Amino acid sequence: MNLRESSLPAGWYPRNSDEINRFLTECNAAGGTARAAISPHAGWRYSGRIAARAVSSLDKKTDTLVVIGGHLPAGYAPLFALEDAVSTPLGNMAINAALRAVLYKELNGKEDCFPDNTIEVLLPIARFFFPGASLLWLRLPAELSSFDAGKAIAAAAKNVGGTIAVLASTDLTHYGPNYGFTSQGAGPVALRWMREVNDRHFIDAVESGNPAAVLERAETDCSSCSVGAVLGAMGFAAAHSLGPARLLEYGTSAGEGEEVPDSFVGYAAIAFA
């Protein structure tokens, strides 16, 4: 069997199954019925709990989980993992080869040969909540064609069969000198602006269901590092006539302490009912 192994260094998420099970059990994530969701993808110490909230919001009858990553600028082809399965500390997740074959041709895909966190950090969470599900590993570029790619996933799912859910992976605003973005100064004022203005505008755009508005907010406000993934989930939701997206949980890497770090990132769990 051709197996895709972990490419991230230690520290992004636990590599011990007992630690993973303990962490995710303590998240107390409730089961859900959503067919699509949006999750952050930072190290678990920062966004693991919010990611668990997003993943666990998905329909428990899911047979195949399509995890869409990003970090691809406009103009890139969609990238697929072409292995038979993906390794996680909780066991392997088989890749749905039939679904991949249809979409690889439909979307003019290429092989994903690059180390990237947007999908890998979510796979142990996916394996925990969906131990019997197969996987489709896909990364989409930051352009409106990714909304159409989401519709193509929905169409392919009807032909392949089974219950399919989509999990899109993005972090929100990266603020501070570490990221070269300091338009609002520093400290509590900057953090409040990120939470209440910049990230809020992006979340509002997602909840509006308007893909052009989502892409514009991401590009104008620098409020999503993987907006192609979000557009893919929105296209899938639109094709299934799902209800509007709703915010489940929001947080930042700054935490809840009084001292605000120089740099911080926003995270959101969003579900399409």
C-alpha positions, 0 to 999 in steps of 0.5 A: 500500500502506498502510504502518505506519511506525516511531513510536519515536525513534532509540536503541531499535534501530539504523536501519541494516540493516548495524548490525542484521545485524551485531548479530544475527549476533553474537548467535549465536542458534541455530535452534529449533522452538518454536511460542511464545516470550516476549521482552523489549522494551527498547532493544537495548543492554539486552535485544536479545541476549535478545530475539534468543534468544527470537525465534530459538527459534521454528520456522523453518518459520513462515509467520506470526509473531503478535507480541503486545504489551501495556502495556494495562490490564484492560478494554481491547479487543485492538488490531490494526495495520490497515495492509497491512504494517509497515516495518522497516530490513530491509524491510517485513513484510506483515500476514496480512490473512486471519488478522487479519480472523478474529481482529478479529471474534472478539476484538472488536478495535480499531485500534492507533493508539498509539505503543508499543515492545512490538512495534516493537522486535522487528520487525527481529529478526523480519524478520532470522530470518523474512525470508519470514514475514508478521506479525500485530500484536496487543496484549492487555490484562492480564486472563484473557480474553487467555489465551482470546485465545491459544486463539482465535489457535490456532483461527483459524490452523487455519482460515486455514492455514500454520504460525503461531508466537506471540511475546509481548512483556514486560519483568519487574520495573521496580525503583528510584526511576525506577519508584517501586518501592523496597521492598527498598532499593537496591544489590546486595541489591535487585538480587539480590531482583529476580533471585532472588525477584520475577522468579523467582516470575513465571517459575515461574508461567509455567513452571507453565502456570497463567494465573491464577497468572501474572496474580496474580504480575504484579499483586501483585509488579509483575513484568510490564509486559505480562502480557496478551501472556504470557497470550496466548502461554500460551493459544496454547501450551495450545491446541496442547498444547505442552510446558511453558515453559522459561527460555532466558536471563535478564538485567537492565539493571544488567549484570554490573558491580560498581556497581549503578545506582539503577534496573534492569529484568529481562528473560527469554527463554522458549520453549514447546517 
